[in-house]
Amino acid sequence: MIEKKLKITQVRSVIGGTKKQKDTIKALGLGRPNYQVEKQDNACTRGQIRVVQHLVKVEEV
């Protein structure tokens, strides 16, 4: 079975964001605009993305 991956790109800064949003960006492995990571597509990752959906762009790989 092929596992799906998500390519997550941070498009906005966390300046002015809540502590939860800053911690979530850090947990995803991001930190500055235009940083990119690939993560497994699962419920945990989708939940993290939902918290910072206005700061990131998500693509299925």
C-alpha positions in Angstrom: 0.0 0.0 0.0 1.4 3.4 -1.0 1.2 5.9 1.8 0.2 9.4 0.8 2.3 12.4 1.6 1.6 16.1 2.0 3.9 18.8 0.9 3.4 21.7 3.4 4.7 25.2 2.6 4.6 28.0 5.0 3.4 31.1 3.2 2.8 33.6 6.0 4.7 34.5 9.2 3.6 33.6 12.7 4.2 37.1 14.0 1.1 38.1 15.8 -0.2 34.6 16.0 -1.2 32.7 19.1 1.2 30.5 21.1 -0.7 27.4 19.8 -0.1 28.5 16.2 3.6 29.2 16.8 4.0 25.8 18.5 2.2 24.0 15.7 4.4 25.6 13.0 7.4 24.5 15.0 6.1 21.0 15.4 5.5 20.7 11.7 9.1 21.5 11.1 8.5 24.9 9.6 9.6 28.3 10.9 9.8 30.9 8.2 7.8 31.7 5.1 8.7 29.6 2.1 10.0 26.7 4.3 8.7 23.3 3.0 8.3 19.9 4.5 6.8 16.5 3.5 4.7 14.8 6.1 2.6 11.6 6.1 -1.1 12.2 5.3 -2.8 11.1 8.5 -5.3 12.4 11.0 -2.6 13.9 13.3 -1.0 15.9 10.5 -4.4 17.0 9.2 -5.3 18.3 12.6 -2.1 20.3 12.9 -2.7 21.8 9.4 -6.2 22.8 10.4 -4.8 24.9 13.3 -2.5 26.9 10.9 -4.5 26.6 7.7 -4.3 30.4 7.1 -0.4 30.3 7.3 0.3 27.3 5.1 -0.3 25.9 1.6 -0.8 22.1 1.3 -0.3 19.9 -1.8 -0.7 16.1 -2.1 2.4 14.4 -3.3 
